[in-house]
Amino acid sequence: MWGVQVLHIINLDKVSFQLRENRNFKWLTDLGEVFTVFDEQDSGNLCFGIEKDGLKKFVKFAGARTMEYQGEPEDAVLRLKDSVSTYEKLQHKYLIKLLDYFEVDNGFAIIFEWFDGECLHSHWSFPPPHKYTHPDSPFYRYRQLSMYQRLESFKHILEFHVHVEKKGYVAIDFYDGSILYDFKNNLTKICDIDFYQEKPFINTMGRLWGAERSMSPEEFEFGAQIDERTNVFNMGSIAFGLFGGELDHSFEKWDASLELYNVVMKAAQKDRNDRYASVEDFYHAWLTVV
């Protein structure tokens, strides 16, 4: 535990936020005007929206002692550095686009192309149960979209993860907080793939990173192999969040067809051997009935 801490209020252009220690962000304001900040993650990262000459960008920075992060900033810096190669190798039209990265002020920054999407898990603005019921909640609004729009959106999520598999990676810590949706243009993009890992990958933690509602049994099992079947379960769980009752897998909570329900039920089996062998198999089964 941190104990008693002096909190420091940081003012940058149009935003203000608190840190556990003072820090100079001149390097950030030199890049453009800061118009928004995302400072409530427990990952140790601070994220900003900046704008210069009418062009918006998204900046992710590690190295500060943020309010919600209980670890050491140095560890957050190493994780963010390690993520660069993941974004480079997994470039895809449905993944936010990496533009630049650099070390700065005993920290590390990554710059992405700005995407006008809203995160489907805006935990601090709409914590449960408001996430599911508040008319301004991005998740609630997503669930009010037409079936066609949601099917297209999930199709793109699957397409990206077929790509992830083909590149030899597994998706770790993918949940609805990694999904951005642009309600104006009906576009979906994936963000925050920092913990994705190259295969082979073995669970050396016990409980891996992630939201429990989307995690497979092996993601809680020390020594378990994390592979394509793990990702199949993850994608099935996401589908139950976007079309059904999330952890309640009953058909009564399901919005789409019975055929699609049966496809997703096979994906979300607790026994890994009962699932599809890969996300690609799941994707083709999904397309067959859609």
N, C-alpha and C positions, 0 to 999 in steps of 0.2 A: 504494500500500500504506500501511497505517496506521503501521507501525513499532511501537515499544514503546509500549504504552498501559497506563495505570492503570485497572483494572477496578473498577467500583463495584457492590456488591451492594445491591439494592433489596428491602426487606421490606415487603409490603403484606398485612395481614390473614393469610390462609392461604397466601400464595404468596411466593416469592422468585425473583429473576432478576438477571442481570448487564447492565450498560450500560457504554458507553465513557466516559460522563461522568455525574456525579451529577445527579439530577433530583427535584423535589418532586411527588409524586402525591396531595397532600391533596385536590385537586379530585375525584380518582377515588374515594377512600375516602369522601368526602362523599356520593357518589351511592349508595353501598351497600357491602356487604362483598364484597371481591374473593376469589373462590373458585377461580379458575383463570387462568392466563396462557399466551398463545401468543407466545413471544418469539424464535422461531428462523426467522422469515421473512426473506428477503433483500430485501424490498420497502421496508424502512425503517419499516414499521408495527409497532406493538405491539398485541396484542389481549387483551382481558380478559373474563372472565365475572364479573358482579357480581349481587348479590342484595339486595333490600330489601323487607321486609314480604311475604316469600314469593314475590316476583316477580323472575325472572331476566332479565337483559339482556346483550347482547353489545356491547362497546365497542372500536372501532378507533381508535387514536391514532397520529399522525405528529408528529415534532418531536424525538424523542430519537435519540441516537447508539446504535443497537442493535448487537448483536454481529455479525450476519451481513450487515448493509447496508454497502456500500462507498461509497455516494454521500453527498451532503450532505442533512442533515435538511430544509433549506428546499425542496429538490426533492420530497421525499416529502410534505411538507405541501401543496404546490401540486397534486400528483397526487391526493391525498385530497380536497382541496377541489373539484377538477374532477369528481370522481366523484359528488358529491352529486346533480347534475342528472341523471346517468345513472340512478341508483337511483330518482329521482323519476319520470322519464319512462318507465322500464321496469317500474314496479310490476306485480306479477303474483302469483298465488297460489302459484306455485312458486319465487318469489324471496324471499330473506330480507327482512323488512319493516323499512324505514327508519323510525325514530321521531323522531330529533332530531340536531342537529349544531351545533357551536359552536367558536369559537376559545378557546384556553386555554393559558396559560403558554408563549408563543411556539410554540404548536403548534396542532393541529386534531384534533377528536374527532368521531366519528360513533357514534350509538347505534342498535343494531338490536334487534328483538325476538329473544329467545333461542329457538333451535330445538334440540331434543334429538337432533341428528343427529351422525354421525361422518364425518369427511372421508375420502374413499376413497383419498387419497394422503397418508397420515401419514408423510411422508418421514423425519422425525427419529426417530420411534418404530419405524418398520418400513421402513428403506431396502431397496431391492432387494438380494438376492433375497427377503428376508424379507417384503416386501410381498405377494408372490405365494404364499408357502408357510406363513407363521406362522399358526396357528389363531386368534390374537387380532387379526390384521391386519384392519382394516375392509374392505380390498379383497378379501382372501381370503374373508372371511365373506360379502361381497356375492356373490361368484362361487358360493357354496354355496346361495344362495337358489333357490327354485323358478324354473323358466322363466317362469311366469306373473308372479311378483313382479318379475323383472328386465325383462320386456317392459313391464309397467306403468310401472316406473321410467324406462326409456328413453323411453317414450311421453311422459311428463311433461317430460323434458329437451327433446324435439323440440317439444312444444307451447309451451314457453317461448321457444324460438328462432324459431318461426314468429311469435310475438308481437314478438320483437326486430326481425325483418325488417319487419313491418308498421309499426313505429314509426320505421323509417328508420335502423336501427343495424346494425352488423356486430359479431360477437363476436370480440374479441381476447383472447388469453391464457386461453381456456377449455380446461380439461383436467380430469382426474379429481380434481385437487385443488380444483376448484370445485364438486364434487358432495358434498352432505351426505345421508346416509341414516340415518333413524331405524329401527333394527332392531326396536324394540318395536312400533311402530305402522305399519311398512312405508310410510313417507313419504319422499319425495325433495324436496329444495330445492336451489336454486342459490345460491351465494355468490360473493363476490369478483369482481364484474364491473367493477372499477375502470377497466380499460383498454378497455372497449367504446367504439366510436367511431360518430359520426354519419356517414352517407354524404353525398357521396362521400368515400372515404378511400383515400389513396395511400400505399404503403409508402415512407417517407422515411428508413428506418433500415438497410435491408438485411435483417438478421435481426430480426424483430419479437419482442416479448415472447411467451413461451409455452414449453410443453414440446414438444421436437422431435418426439416420437412422435405428436403430434396436429396438427402444423402442415403446411399445404399448401406446395407448391413456391413459390408467389407470396409467401408470408410470409418468404421468404429473398431475394427479388428486389427490389432497389432500383428504385423507380419503378413497381412493379406495382400494378394496381388490386386492392383488397381489397373483395370484395362478396359477394353471395348464394352464388355458386359456391364461394367460399373457405369460407364457413360450412358448405356441404354437405360438403366434404372433411373439415372439422373434426368434424362430426357422425358421418360414416362412420368416422373414426379412433376416436372415442369408442366407437362400437358394437363395433369390433374389440377394444377394450380390455375391454368389459363382457361380450362374448359369445364372443370369439375369442382369437387369439394375439397381440393387440396389433399389433406391427409385422410379425408373421408372418400374412399374409392367406390362408393356405392353408385349404381347407375342412376338412382334418383337425383343425385347431385350433378349429373353429367348433362352438358348442354348439347352435345353433338350426337351423331348417329350411334346406334348400337354397334355397327361394324367398326367404327373408329374406337369406341369404348373397348371392344375386345382386343384391338391392336394394342392400345395403351396398357390394358391390364397385363398382357403378356410382357410388355417392356418393364413393368413395375413389380415383377415377381420378387419376393424376398430371396428365393433360391436362385442363384445366378445361372444355374444350368437350365432353368425354365424360361429364361429371357431370350431375346434375339441375340445372335452371336456378335452383332456389331450395330452401330448406329446406322450404317448404310442399309443393313437388312431391315431395321425398324423403319427407316425412311421409305424404302420401297414398299413395305407392307402398308404404310400410311398412305402413300400415293395411290396404291391399288384400290383402296376403298374410298378415298376422297374423290 
